[in-house]
Amino acid sequence: MDKLIEAEVSAKRKKKTYFIILISIAFVIVAIWAVRVFFKPALTGSDFTSSKAEIGIIENTINATGEVLPEFEEVLASPINASVKSVLLDAGNKVKKGQSILTLDKSVTQTEYDKLKFQMESKENEISKLKLDLEKSFFDIKSNNSIKQLRISNLKDAVSSAKRLLKAGGGTKEDVERAELDLKVAELEKLQLENEIKSKQQTMKIEIREAEIALAIQRNDLNALKRKLDLADVVATRDGVVTWVNKNIGASIREGDALVRIADLSGFKVAGSMSDNMLDKIHNNMPAIIRVGDTQLRGSIVNISPSVTNSIVSFDIQLNQKDSKELRPNQKVDVFLITATRNGVLRIANGPAFNGSNLQDVFVVKNEIAEKRTIKTGLSNFDFVEILSGVKAGEEVITSDMSAYKNSKTVTIAN
């Protein structure tokens, strides 16, 4: 009897437990439903930014960095070894062509110039002396030649006299032979002297020419040094603005060291740079967009550096509006290189909502409800994203970051 009562009580307890569990589950389900109904995620108009899908043009771009530089900048270098004596104009000052900017102490080079000048004068005197010596030697040879000619004439007369005496019986055959031998020797000596005259003439020309060449070399060196001394008075070669000047008074300057930079600020260019991983995507004449603050300027690549430094490739961009008032020397700007352009595409203003994936979820605003949709994107740049599917023209898409609502299908927009 006791066993039956215990079994009945135990059964009642189990039923009660099951009932409590069912009630708890039902309460949880109702609570979740109530939360979903009465506590739906909501946004206000100030919590997000949006853009309407529209038909237009889109340009696909790749990012780069840039620095604004004067289109023309001249570097004035020191033509001599010297030291900075005085600075007449500081960086930022406008300068006119021919205006002095700084002066150098050129005393050492001036001493070298004076020394070279004296050496050249000494060389000129040496050439004059050489010409006189050679002329005297040539004159002596010609005089000897004239004497030889007179002796030959005398010997010819002696031969004629010896022959007449032999014929008249007053001389001997040996006398005639001796006279003819003396004449022949004299004629050979004259021929030898004439050859010597010709050789001396050629030698004179060669020696004088060598001396004149040496003098010409010295004169060129002197003129070159004179030009360097003139250039040591550092003056502007064109109108512009001094962008940098060596202000270290007394500092030693070597030949070729930069002293002054003068820029023509009437026009600018952009020196761009980017990772060499993108090198195969850029080329000359490639269009580019340069963003300066809120202003956009356009241009094209005109030169790509053949070398890569620290995995960075450099290039120059020529601007269509090179005299824009927004541009400043050494200003950092954003550069966007256009790789492709499409017309008549559906586009939406770019924003944090777009993560770069071709397929992604966005929220479309309709009747105070933001509805999640999956869209397919195409080209993109810093302004727009191309929409291939998922959104129609005229629909409003939230472009701000909606990652906090990634698990919601809809979001209420409160007034």
C-alpha positions in Angstrom: 0.0 0.0 0.0 2.8 2.4 0.9 4.5 1.6 -2.4 1.5 2.6 -4.4 1.2 6.0 -2.6 4.9 6.8 -3.3 4.6 6.0 -7.0 1.5 8.2 -7.3 3.3 11.1 -5.5 6.4 10.7 -7.7 4.3 10.8 -10.9 2.6 14.0 -9.7 6.0 15.6 -9.0 7.2 14.7 -12.6 4.1 16.2 -14.2 4.6 19.4 -12.1 8.3 19.6 -13.2 7.4 19.2 -16.9 4.7 21.8 -16.6 7.2 24.3 -15.0 9.7 23.6 -17.8 7.1 24.2 -20.5 5.9 27.4 -18.9 9.5 28.7 -18.7 10.2 27.9 -22.4 7.0 29.6 -23.4 7.9 32.7 -21.3 11.3 32.9 -23.0 9.8 32.6 -26.5 7.2 35.3 -25.6 10.0 37.5 -24.2 12.1 37.2 -27.3 9.1 38.0 -29.5 8.3 41.0 -27.4 11.8 42.3 -27.6 11.8 41.8 -31.4 8.5 43.6 -31.6 8.9 46.4 -29.1 12.7 46.9 -29.3 13.5 46.8 -33.0 16.9 48.4 -34.0 16.4 52.0 -35.0 18.3 54.9 -36.5 17.8 58.6 -36.7 18.6 60.8 -39.7 21.7 62.1 -38.0 23.1 58.6 -37.3 23.9 57.8 -40.9 24.7 59.2 -44.4 23.1 58.0 -47.5 23.2 58.4 -51.3 20.8 57.9 -54.1 21.8 55.5 -56.9 22.2 57.4 -60.2 23.3 56.9 -63.7 26.7 58.5 -64.5 30.4 58.0 -65.3 32.8 56.2 -63.1 36.6 56.0 -63.1 38.4 53.1 -61.5 41.5 54.4 -59.7 44.5 53.2 -57.7 45.9 55.3 -54.9 49.3 57.0 -54.7 50.9 59.8 -52.8 52.3 63.0 -54.3 54.2 66.1 -53.5 53.7 69.5 -55.3 56.9 70.9 -56.8 57.6 73.9 -59.0 57.5 72.9 -62.6 60.8 74.7 -63.2 63.4 74.9 -60.4 67.0 75.9 -61.0 69.9 75.0 -58.8 72.9 77.4 -58.7 76.0 75.5 -57.7 79.4 76.8 -56.7 81.7 77.0 -59.7 84.8 77.0 -57.5 86.2 75.9 -54.1 85.4 78.9 -51.9 83.5 79.9 -48.7 80.2 81.8 -48.2 81.0 85.5 -47.7 77.6 87.1 -47.5 73.9 86.2 -48.1 71.9 89.0 -49.8 68.5 87.3 -50.2 66.8 84.7 -48.0 64.4 81.9 -48.9 61.0 83.2 -49.9 62.2 86.4 -51.5 61.3 87.1 -55.1 64.3 87.7 -57.3 64.8 89.3 -60.7 67.1 88.1 -63.5 70.6 89.4 -62.8 70.0 90.2 -59.2 72.7 89.1 -56.7 71.7 86.5 -54.2 75.0 85.7 -52.3 78.7 86.3 -52.6 81.6 83.9 -52.2 85.2 84.5 -51.0 87.1 83.7 -54.2 90.6 84.9 -53.1 92.2 81.4 -53.5 90.8 81.0 -57.0 91.8 84.6 -57.9 95.4 83.8 -56.8 95.3 80.7 -59.0 94.0 82.7 -61.9 96.8 85.3 -61.6 99.4 82.6 -61.4 98.0 80.9 -64.6 98.0 84.3 -66.3 101.7 84.9 -65.6 102.5 81.3 -66.8 100.6 82.1 -70.1 102.5 85.3 -70.6 105.8 83.4 -70.0 104.7 80.9 -72.6 104.0 83.6 -75.1 107.5 85.0 -74.5 109.0 81.5 -74.9 107.2 81.2 -78.2 108.5 84.5 -79.4 112.1 83.5 -78.4 111.7 80.2 -80.2 110.6 81.9 -83.4 113.6 84.2 -83.2 116.0 81.3 -82.6 114.5 79.3 -85.4 114.6 82.2 -87.8 118.2 82.9 -87.0 119.1 79.2 -87.6 117.2 79.2 -90.8 119.0 82.4 -91.9 122.4 80.9 -91.1 121.6 77.9 -93.2 120.5 80.0 -96.1 123.7 82.1 -95.8 125.8 78.9 -95.9 123.8 77.8 -98.9 124.6 81.0 -100.7 128.3 80.6 -99.8 128.2 77.1 -101.2 126.7 78.4 -104.4 129.5 81.0 -104.8 132.1 78.3 -104.2 130.5 76.0 -106.8 130.6 78.8 -109.3 134.3 79.4 -108.5 135.1 75.7 -108.8 133.3 75.6 -112.2 135.6 78.4 -113.4 138.6 76.4 -112.0 137.6 73.3 -114.0 137.2 75.4 -117.2 140.7 77.0 -116.6 142.3 73.6 -115.9 140.8 72.2 -119.2 142.0 75.2 -121.2 145.6 74.9 -119.7 145.6 71.2 -120.5 144.6 71.9 -124.0 147.2 74.6 -124.4 149.9 72.3 -122.9 150.3 74.3 -119.8 148.6 71.9 -117.4 148.2 68.3 -116.5 145.3 65.8 -116.6 145.5 65.4 -112.8 144.9 69.1 -112.4 141.6 68.8 -114.3 140.5 65.8 -112.4 141.3 67.5 -109.1 139.3 70.5 -110.1 136.3 68.4 -111.2 136.5 66.4 -107.9 136.4 69.6 -105.9 133.4 70.8 -107.9 131.5 67.5 -107.4 132.2 67.6 -103.6 130.9 71.2 -103.4 127.7 70.3 -105.4 127.1 67.4 -103.0 127.6 69.6 -100.0 125.1 72.2 -101.5 122.6 69.4 -102.1 123.0 68.3 -98.5 122.5 71.8 -97.2 119.4 72.3 -99.3 117.9 69.1 -97.8 118.8 70.4 -94.4 117.0 73.7 -95.2 113.8 71.8 -96.1 114.1 69.7 -92.9 114.7 72.8 -90.8 111.6 74.5 -92.3 109.4 71.5 -91.3 111.0 71.3 -87.9 110.4 75.0 -87.3 106.7 74.6 -88.2 106.3 71.6 -85.9 108.0 73.2 -82.9 106.1 76.5 -83.3 102.8 74.6 -83.7 103.5 72.6 -80.5 104.3 75.7 -78.6 101.1 77.4 -79.9 99.0 74.4 -78.9 100.4 74.4 -75.4 99.7 78.2 -75.2 96.1 77.6 -76.5 95.5 75.0 -73.8 96.8 77.4 -71.2 94.6 80.2 -72.6 91.5 77.9 -72.5 92.3 77.0 -68.9 92.6 80.7 -68.1 89.3 81.6 -69.8 87.5 78.7 -68.0 88.9 79.9 -64.7 87.8 83.5 -65.6 84.3 82.2 -66.3 84.2 80.4 -62.9 85.3 83.6 -61.2 82.5 85.5 -62.9 80.0 82.9 -61.9 81.2 83.1 -58.3 79.2 86.3 -58.1 76.0 84.3 -57.6 73.2 86.0 -59.5 69.7 84.9 -60.7 69.6 83.7 -64.3 65.8 84.1 -64.4 62.9 85.7 -62.5 61.5 83.6 -59.7 61.4 82.9 -56.0 64.4 81.8 -53.8 63.2 78.5 -52.3 66.5 77.7 -50.5 69.9 79.4 -49.9 73.0 78.3 -48.1 73.2 80.7 -45.2 76.3 79.2 -43.5 78.5 82.3 -43.6 82.2 81.2 -43.7 81.3 77.6 -44.5 83.7 75.9 -47.0 82.1 75.2 -50.3 83.4 72.7 -52.8 83.0 73.1 -56.5 79.6 71.7 -57.5 77.9 72.2 -54.1 74.4 73.7 -54.3 74.2 77.3 -53.2 70.8 78.5 -54.2 67.5 77.1 -55.5 65.3 79.4 -57.6 61.8 78.3 -58.5 59.3 79.6 -61.0 56.1 79.5 -59.0 53.9 80.4 -61.9 53.5 76.6 -62.6 53.6 73.4 -60.6 53.9 69.7 -61.2 53.3 66.7 -58.9 56.0 64.1 -58.0 54.1 60.9 -57.3 55.2 57.7 -55.7 53.6 54.3 -55.0 54.5 50.7 -54.3 56.4 48.9 -57.1 53.8 46.1 -56.9 51.6 48.4 -59.0 54.3 49.2 -61.5 52.8 47.1 -64.3 49.5 49.1 -64.0 50.9 52.6 -64.7 52.2 54.1 -68.0 53.0 57.4 -69.6 50.0 59.6 -70.5 48.0 57.8 -67.8 45.3 60.2 -66.5 45.4 61.2 -62.9 43.3 63.0 -60.3 45.1 65.1 -57.6 43.1 66.0 -54.5 44.2 69.2 -52.8 41.9 69.6 -49.8 38.4 69.7 -51.3 39.7 70.6 -54.7 40.3 68.1 -57.5 42.9 68.7 -60.2 43.6 66.6 -63.3 46.7 65.7 -65.1 48.7 62.9 -66.7 51.9 60.9 -66.1 54.7 62.3 -68.2 57.7 60.4 -66.8 58.2 57.2 -64.9 61.5 56.6 -63.1 63.3 53.5 -64.4 64.7 52.8 -61.0 63.0 51.5 -57.8 64.1 52.7 -54.4 63.0 50.9 -51.2 60.2 49.2 -53.2 58.9 52.6 -54.2 58.5 53.7 -57.8 58.4 57.4 -58.7 56.7 59.3 -61.5 56.0 62.9 -62.6 52.5 64.3 -63.2 51.9 67.2 -65.5 48.8 69.2 -64.4 46.2 70.6 -66.7 45.8 73.6 -64.4 49.4 74.0 -63.3 48.8 77.6 -62.0 46.0 76.6 -59.5 45.9 78.9 -56.5 45.5 75.8 -54.3 49.0 74.6 -55.0 52.0 75.3 -52.7 55.6 74.1 -53.0 56.3 70.8 -51.1 52.6 70.4 -50.4 51.5 66.7 -49.8 48.5 65.6 -51.9 46.5 62.5 -52.6 47.0 61.1 -56.1 44.5 58.8 -57.9 45.6 57.1 -61.1 42.7 56.3 -63.5 43.0 52.7 -64.8 39.5 52.4 -66.4 36.5 54.6 -67.3 32.9 53.6 -67.9 30.0 55.8 -68.9 26.3 55.3 -68.2 26.7 53.1 -65.2 24.6 52.9 -62.0 26.7 54.4 -59.2 26.5 55.4 -55.5 28.7 57.8 -53.5 31.5 55.8 -51.9 31.6 55.5 -48.1 32.5 53.3 -45.1 29.6 50.9 -45.9 31.6 49.6 -48.9 34.4 47.2 -47.9 35.9 46.5 -51.4 34.2 43.1 -51.8 32.4 42.5 -55.1 29.4 40.9 -53.1 28.4 42.6 -49.9 25.3 43.6 -47.8 24.0 47.2 -47.7 20.9 48.8 -46.3 18.4 50.4 -48.7 16.1 53.1 -47.2 12.4 52.7 -48.0 9.4 54.1 -46.1 11.3 54.8 -42.9 12.8 51.3 -43.0 16.4 50.4 -43.9 16.2 47.0 -45.5 19.3 44.8 -45.9 20.2 43.7 -49.5 23.1 41.9 -51.1 24.6 43.9 -54.0 27.3 43.3 -56.6 29.8 46.1 -57.2 32.1 46.9 -60.1 34.6 49.7 -60.5 35.2 52.1 -57.6 37.1 55.2 -56.8 37.2 57.7 -53.9 33.9 59.3 -55.0 31.7 56.5 -56.4 31.1 52.8 -56.4 29.6 51.1 -59.5 26.5 48.9 -58.7 26.0 46.0 -61.0 22.9 44.4 -59.2 20.8 44.7 -56.1 19.9 48.3 -56.3 17.9 50.3 -58.8 18.4 53.9 -60.0 16.7 56.4 -57.6 16.9 54.1 -54.5 18.6 55.5 -51.4 21.5 53.5 -49.9 23.1 54.0 -46.5 26.8 54.7 -47.1 28.0 55.0 -43.5 29.3 52.1 -41.4 26.5 49.7 -40.6 28.5 46.8 -39.2 26.7 47.2 -35.9 23.5 46.0 -37.6 25.0 43.1 -39.6 22.6 40.6 -37.9 19.5 42.7 -38.6 17.4 42.3 -41.7 15.7 45.7 -41.2 16.4 48.8 -39.2 13.7 51.3 -38.3 14.5 55.0 -39.1 13.0 57.3 -36.5 12.0 60.8 -37.3 
